[in-house]
Amino acid sequence: FGGEQLGGLVGLPPAAADAAPIIGIAVLVSKPFLWFYIYFALCVAIFYAFWSWYSPRPWQRWSILMTAVILFFIYFNVQVSVAVNAWYGPFFDYVQGLMSGT
C-alpha cells in the first residue's frame, strides 16, 4: 500500500539499498522498523474504526485488537531471531572457515 514510501514523508525513510546492515538489537529501533510499527498501528486503528462502524459486535475490541497484538508479537519474535542470527553470523562464518581450513 505504499507504506515504505510514506515513511519518507514523515522522516522515517526506508534504508538505502547500499547501506550496511545494522548488526545487533539496534535494528529493532532503526527508522525503517519504527515506521513499520507506526504504520501497523495506524492500519489496525483504521480497520478497527471501520469495523466498529460497519459491523459492531460486543466482542470486537478484544477480538480485533488482540489478534493484531498476536500478529505483531509473532512478527517481532521473527525480527529478533533475524537480528540475533545476523549478530552471530560473522562468528559462525569465522568458525566454519577455521574448520574448513580457508
Secondary structure, DSSP 8 states (H G I E B T S, - for coil): --HHHHHHHTT-----TTS----SGGGGGSHHHHHHHHHHHHHHHHHHHHHHHHS--TTHHHHHHHHHHHHHHHHHHHHHHHHHHHHHHHHHHHHHHHHHT-
